[in-house]
Amino acid sequence: MIEAARVALFGDHKPVDTLVGVETLAHPGCLLEVDAIAVIGS
């Protein structure tokens, strides 16, 4: 399911990702937590 969503979004480009199972998230009631770092320019 996750791989199908990645292919739909990114196509052949496969950015690195990490999935980590945790007992609780930072905010109670949340089902998903996303942390991201973006690099703009070079």
Buried (B, 14 or more C-beta within 10 A) or exposed (E): EEEEEBEEEEEEEEEEEEEEEEEEEEEEEEEEEEEEEEEEEE
